[in-house]
């Protein structure tokens, strides 16, 4: 929910979209349930995710254990 709040705070989601997506995610009992979100809400969430570059960590090179020191 923190990411949804940040999307709303950055005006990437309207307060209504934020509330509807939050309610959907809260009532969904499984990942499949979340994926069954209405298409319009899913598109809004997907666009906000792209604009926030949510997947940036997945594109980073892994840090070697020796590099952490």
N, CA, C and O atoms as a GROMACS GRO file, in nm:
protein
  276
    1UNK      N    1   0.081  -0.119   0.000
    1UNK     CA    2   0.000   0.000   0.000
    1UNK      C    3   0.086   0.125   0.000
    1UNK      O    4   0.041   0.231  -0.045
    2UNK      N    5   0.209   0.117   0.049
    2UNK     CA    6   0.297   0.233   0.050
    2UNK      C    7   0.321   0.283  -0.092
    2UNK      O    8   0.321   0.404  -0.116
    3UNK      N    9   0.341   0.192  -0.186
    3UNK     CA   10   0.363   0.232  -0.324
    3UNK      C   11   0.239   0.300  -0.380
    3UNK      O   12   0.250   0.400  -0.451
    4UNK      N   13   0.121   0.249  -0.349
    4UNK     CA   14  -0.002   0.314  -0.393
    4UNK      C   15  -0.014   0.455  -0.336
    4UNK      O   16  -0.054   0.548  -0.405
    5UNK      N   17   0.022   0.470  -0.209
    5UNK     CA   18   0.018   0.602  -0.147
    5UNK      C   19   0.114   0.698  -0.217
    5UNK      O   20   0.081   0.814  -0.240
    6UNK      N   21   0.232   0.648  -0.250
    6UNK     CA   22   0.330   0.731  -0.320
    6UNK      C   23   0.280   0.769  -0.459
    6UNK      O   24   0.300   0.882  -0.503
    7UNK      N   25   0.215   0.677  -0.527
    7UNK     CA   26   0.158   0.707  -0.659
    7UNK      C   27   0.054   0.818  -0.648
    7UNK      O   28   0.049   0.908  -0.733
    8UNK      N   29  -0.030   0.812  -0.545
    8UNK     CA   30  -0.130   0.917  -0.523
    8UNK      C   31  -0.062   1.049  -0.488
    8UNK      O   32  -0.099   1.154  -0.540
    9UNK      N   33   0.038   1.044  -0.399
    9UNK     CA   34   0.107   1.165  -0.357
    9UNK      C   35   0.179   1.234  -0.472
    9UNK      O   36   0.193   1.356  -0.473
   10UNK      N   37   0.225   1.156  -0.570
   10UNK     CA   38   0.291   1.212  -0.689
   10UNK      C   39   0.191   1.248  -0.799
   10UNK      O   40   0.229   1.286  -0.909
   11UNK      N   41   0.064   1.235  -0.768
   11UNK     CA   42  -0.045   1.265  -0.862
   11UNK      C   43  -0.042   1.176  -0.986
   11UNK      O   44  -0.082   1.217  -1.095
   12UNK      N   45   0.006   1.052  -0.968
   12UNK     CA   46   0.004   0.953  -1.075
   12UNK      C   47  -0.125   0.873  -1.072
   12UNK      O   48  -0.163   0.812  -1.172
   13UNK      N   49  -0.192   0.873  -0.958
   13UNK     CA   50  -0.325   0.814  -0.942
   13UNK      C   51  -0.413   0.921  -0.879
   13UNK      O   52  -0.368   0.998  -0.793
   14UNK      N   53  -0.538   0.926  -0.920
   14UNK     CA   54  -0.633   1.015  -0.855
   14UNK      C   55  -0.669   0.956  -0.720
   14UNK      O   56  -0.650   0.837  -0.696
   15UNK      N   57  -0.722   1.039  -0.630
   15UNK     CA   58  -0.768   0.982  -0.502
   15UNK      C   59  -0.872   0.870  -0.522
   15UNK      O   60  -0.874   0.773  -0.446
   16UNK      N   61  -0.957   0.884  -0.623
   16UNK     CA   62  -1.057   0.780  -0.649
   16UNK      C   63  -0.990   0.651  -0.698
   16UNK      O   64  -1.024   0.543  -0.650
   17UNK      N   65  -0.895   0.662  -0.792
   17UNK     CA   66  -0.824   0.543  -0.839
   17UNK      C   67  -0.750   0.476  -0.722
   17UNK      O   68  -0.753   0.354  -0.708
   18UNK      N   69  -0.686   0.556  -0.640
   18UNK     CA   70  -0.613   0.505  -0.524
   18UNK      C   71  -0.707   0.426  -0.434
   18UNK      O   72  -0.674   0.315  -0.390
   19UNK      N   73  -0.823   0.483  -0.406
   19UNK     CA   74  -0.920   0.416  -0.318
   19UNK      C   75  -0.972   0.286  -0.382
   19UNK      O   76  -0.983   0.184  -0.314
   20UNK      N   77  -1.004   0.291  -0.511
   20UNK     CA   78  -1.058   0.172  -0.578
   20UNK      C   79  -0.954   0.062  -0.588
   20UNK      O   80  -0.985  -0.055  -0.564
   21UNK      N   81  -0.831   0.097  -0.622
   21UNK     CA   82  -0.724  -0.004  -0.632
   21UNK      C   83  -0.695  -0.060  -0.494
   21UNK      O   84  -0.680  -0.181  -0.477
   22UNK      N   85  -0.686   0.026  -0.395
   22UNK     CA   86  -0.661  -0.019  -0.258
   22UNK      C   87  -0.768  -0.114  -0.209
   22UNK      O   88  -0.738  -0.216  -0.146
   23UNK      N   89  -0.894  -0.082  -0.238
   23UNK     CA   90  -1.004  -0.169  -0.198
   23UNK      C   91  -0.996  -0.303  -0.270
   23UNK      O   92  -1.019  -0.408  -0.209
   24UNK      N   93  -0.964  -0.300  -0.398
   24UNK     CA   94  -0.954  -0.424  -0.476
   24UNK      C   95  -0.844  -0.514  -0.419
   24UNK      O   96  -0.865  -0.633  -0.398
   25UNK      N   97  -0.727  -0.455  -0.396
   25UNK     CA   98  -0.614  -0.532  -0.345
   25UNK      C   99  -0.645  -0.588  -0.206
   25UNK      O  100  -0.609  -0.702  -0.175
   26UNK      N  101  -0.711  -0.509  -0.124
   26UNK     CA  102  -0.745  -0.554   0.012
   26UNK      C  103  -0.841  -0.673   0.013
   26UNK      O  104  -0.830  -0.761   0.098
   27UNK      N  105  -0.935  -0.674  -0.082
   27UNK     CA  106  -1.033  -0.784  -0.083
   27UNK      C  107  -0.984  -0.905  -0.160
   27UNK      O  108  -1.038  -1.015  -0.144
   28UNK      N  109  -0.883  -0.888  -0.244
   28UNK     CA  110  -0.831  -1.001  -0.323
   28UNK      C  111  -0.754  -1.094  -0.229
   28UNK      O  112  -0.667  -1.050  -0.154
   29UNK      N  113  -0.786  -1.219  -0.235
   29UNK     CA  114  -0.722  -1.316  -0.145
   29UNK      C  115  -0.599  -1.382  -0.208
   29UNK      O  116  -0.521  -1.446  -0.137
   30UNK      N  117  -0.581  -1.368  -0.338
   30UNK     CA  118  -0.471  -1.435  -0.407
   30UNK      C  119  -0.412  -1.340  -0.512
   30UNK      O  120  -0.475  -1.241  -0.549
   31UNK      N  121  -0.292  -1.370  -0.559
   31UNK     CA  122  -0.237  -1.291  -0.670
   31UNK      C  123  -0.328  -1.294  -0.792
   31UNK      O  124  -0.340  -1.195  -0.864
   32UNK      N  125  -0.392  -1.408  -0.814
   32UNK     CA  126  -0.484  -1.419  -0.927
   32UNK      C  127  -0.602  -1.324  -0.910
   32UNK      O  128  -0.653  -1.267  -1.007
   33UNK      N  129  -0.646  -1.307  -0.786
   33UNK     CA  130  -0.754  -1.214  -0.756
   33UNK      C  131  -0.714  -1.071  -0.788
   33UNK      O  132  -0.795  -0.994  -0.841
   34UNK      N  133  -0.591  -1.035  -0.755
   34UNK     CA  134  -0.541  -0.900  -0.787
   34UNK      C  135  -0.536  -0.882  -0.938
   34UNK      O  136  -0.574  -0.776  -0.989
   35UNK      N  137  -0.490  -0.985  -1.010
   35UNK     CA  138  -0.481  -0.976  -1.155
   35UNK      C  139  -0.617  -0.966  -1.223
   35UNK      O  140  -0.625  -0.928  -1.339
   36UNK      N  141  -0.722  -0.999  -1.151
   36UNK     CA  142  -0.858  -0.989  -1.206
   36UNK      C  143  -0.916  -0.848  -1.190
   36UNK      O  144  -1.035  -0.826  -1.213
   37UNK      N  145  -0.833  -0.754  -1.149
   37UNK     CA  146  -0.876  -0.614  -1.132
   37UNK      C  147  -0.935  -0.564  -1.263
   37UNK      O  148  -0.888  -0.601  -1.370
   38UNK      N  149  -1.038  -0.480  -1.256
   38UNK     CA  150  -1.096  -0.425  -1.379
   38UNK      C  151  -0.988  -0.358  -1.466
   38UNK      O  152  -0.896  -0.294  -1.415
   39UNK      N  153  -1.002  -0.374  -1.596
   39UNK     CA  154  -0.899  -0.329  -1.690
   39UNK      C  155  -0.863  -0.182  -1.675
   39UNK      O  156  -0.745  -0.147  -1.682
   40UNK      N  157  -0.961  -0.096  -1.655
   40UNK     CA  158  -0.932   0.048  -1.644
   40UNK      C  159  -0.843   0.077  -1.522
   40UNK      O  160  -0.751   0.159  -1.530
   41UNK      N  161  -0.871   0.010  -1.411
   41UNK     CA  162  -0.787   0.030  -1.292
   41UNK      C  163  -0.648  -0.028  -1.314
   41UNK      O  164  -0.548   0.032  -1.274
   42UNK      N  165  -0.643  -0.144  -1.379
   42UNK     CA  166  -0.514  -0.208  -1.405
   42UNK      C  167  -0.427  -0.118  -1.493
   42UNK      O  168  -0.307  -0.104  -1.467
   43UNK      N  169  -0.486  -0.058  -1.596
   43UNK     CA  170  -0.409   0.032  -1.685
   43UNK      C  171  -0.357   0.152  -1.607
   43UNK      O  172  -0.242   0.193  -1.627
   44UNK      N  173  -0.438   0.208  -1.518
   44UNK     CA  174  -0.394   0.322  -1.437
   44UNK      C  175  -0.277   0.283  -1.348
   44UNK      O  176  -0.179   0.358  -1.337
   45UNK      N  177  -0.287   0.168  -1.286
   45UNK     CA  178  -0.181   0.118  -1.199
   45UNK      C  179  -0.053   0.091  -1.278
   45UNK      O  180   0.057   0.123  -1.235
   46UNK      N  181  -0.070   0.031  -1.395
   46UNK     CA  182   0.045  -0.002  -1.479
   46UNK      C  183   0.117   0.125  -1.526
   46UNK      O  184   0.240   0.131  -1.522
   47UNK      N  185   0.041   0.226  -1.569
   47UNK     CA  186   0.101   0.352  -1.613
   47UNK      C  187   0.175   0.420  -1.498
   47UNK      O  188   0.287   0.467  -1.515
   48UNK      N  189   0.113   0.425  -1.381
   48UNK     CA  190   0.178   0.485  -1.265
   48UNK      C  191   0.306   0.410  -1.230
   48UNK      O  192   0.406   0.473  -1.193
   49UNK      N  193   0.306   0.278  -1.242
   49UNK     CA  194   0.425   0.197  -1.215
   49UNK      C  195   0.538   0.230  -1.311
   49UNK      O  196   0.653   0.240  -1.271
   50UNK      N  197   0.504   0.247  -1.438
   50UNK     CA  198   0.605   0.282  -1.539
   50UNK      C  199   0.661   0.421  -1.510
   50UNK      O  200   0.782   0.441  -1.516
   51UNK      N  201   0.575   0.515  -1.480
   51UNK     CA  202   0.619   0.652  -1.454
   51UNK      C  203   0.707   0.661  -1.330
   51UNK      O  204   0.795   0.747  -1.322
   52UNK      N  205   0.683   0.574  -1.233
   52UNK     CA  206   0.766   0.570  -1.112
   52UNK      C  207   0.889   0.482  -1.130
   52UNK      O  208   0.977   0.481  -1.044
   53UNK      N  209   0.897   0.410  -1.241
   53UNK     CA  210   1.007   0.317  -1.268
   53UNK      C  211   1.020   0.215  -1.155
   53UNK      O  212   1.128   0.191  -1.102
   54UNK      N  213   0.906   0.155  -1.120
   54UNK     CA  214   0.899   0.057  -1.011
   54UNK      C  215   0.991  -0.062  -1.036
   54UNK      O  216   1.042  -0.120  -0.940
   55UNK      N  217   1.013  -0.099  -1.160
   55UNK     CA  218   1.094  -0.217  -1.191
   55UNK      C  219   1.243  -0.187  -1.200
   55UNK      O  220   1.320  -0.273  -1.243
   56UNK      N  221   1.287  -0.069  -1.162
   56UNK     CA  222   1.428  -0.031  -1.175
   56UNK      C  223   1.520  -0.130  -1.104
   56UNK      O  224   1.626  -0.163  -1.157
   57UNK      N  225   1.482  -0.177  -0.986
   57UNK     CA  226   1.567  -0.271  -0.912
   57UNK      C  227   1.588  -0.401  -0.988
   57UNK      O  228   1.691  -0.466  -0.972
   58UNK      N  229   1.490  -0.441  -1.069
   58UNK     CA  230   1.503  -0.567  -1.143
   58UNK      C  231   1.605  -0.556  -1.256
   58UNK      O  232   1.656  -0.658  -1.303
   59UNK      N  233   1.634  -0.435  -1.300
   59UNK     CA  234   1.728  -0.416  -1.410
   59UNK      C  235   1.871  -0.391  -1.363
   59UNK      O  236   1.962  -0.384  -1.446
   60UNK      N  237   1.892  -0.376  -1.235
   60UNK     CA  238   2.026  -0.350  -1.182
   60UNK      C  239   2.108  -0.478  -1.180
   60UNK      O  240   2.056  -0.588  -1.163
   61UNK      N  241   2.237  -0.460  -1.198
   61UNK     CA  242   2.330  -0.573  -1.185
   61UNK      C  243   2.336  -0.614  -1.039
   61UNK      O  244   2.337  -0.528  -0.951
   62UNK      N  245   2.339  -0.744  -1.011
   62UNK     CA  246   2.352  -0.787  -0.872
   62UNK      C  247   2.484  -0.738  -0.812
   62UNK      O  248   2.586  -0.733  -0.880
   63UNK      N  249   2.481  -0.704  -0.686
   63UNK     CA  250   2.600  -0.660  -0.616
   63UNK      C  251   2.673  -0.783  -0.564
   63UNK      O  252   2.614  -0.868  -0.498
   64UNK      N  253   2.803  -0.792  -0.594
   64UNK     CA  254   2.883  -0.903  -0.543
   64UNK      C  255   2.905  -0.888  -0.393
   64UNK      O  256   2.904  -0.776  -0.341
   65UNK      N  257   2.924  -0.998  -0.324
   65UNK     CA  258   2.942  -0.993  -0.179
   65UNK      C  259   3.062  -0.910  -0.140
   65UNK      O  260   3.057  -0.842  -0.038
   66UNK      N  261   3.169  -0.911  -0.217
   66UNK     CA  262   3.288  -0.831  -0.188
   66UNK      C  263   3.264  -0.682  -0.204
   66UNK      O  264   3.337  -0.602  -0.148
   67UNK      N  265   3.164  -0.644  -0.281
   67UNK     CA  266   3.136  -0.504  -0.306
   67UNK      C  267   3.055  -0.439  -0.195
   67UNK      O  268   3.040  -0.316  -0.194
   68UNK      N  269   3.003  -0.516  -0.103
   68UNK     CA  270   2.920  -0.461   0.004
   68UNK      C  271   3.003  -0.396   0.113
   68UNK      O  272   2.950  -0.314   0.189
   69UNK      N  273   3.130  -0.428   0.125
   69UNK     CA  274   3.215  -0.374   0.233
   69UNK      C  275   3.247  -0.231   0.215
   69UNK      O  276   3.317  -0.173   0.298
   0.00000   0.00000   0.00000
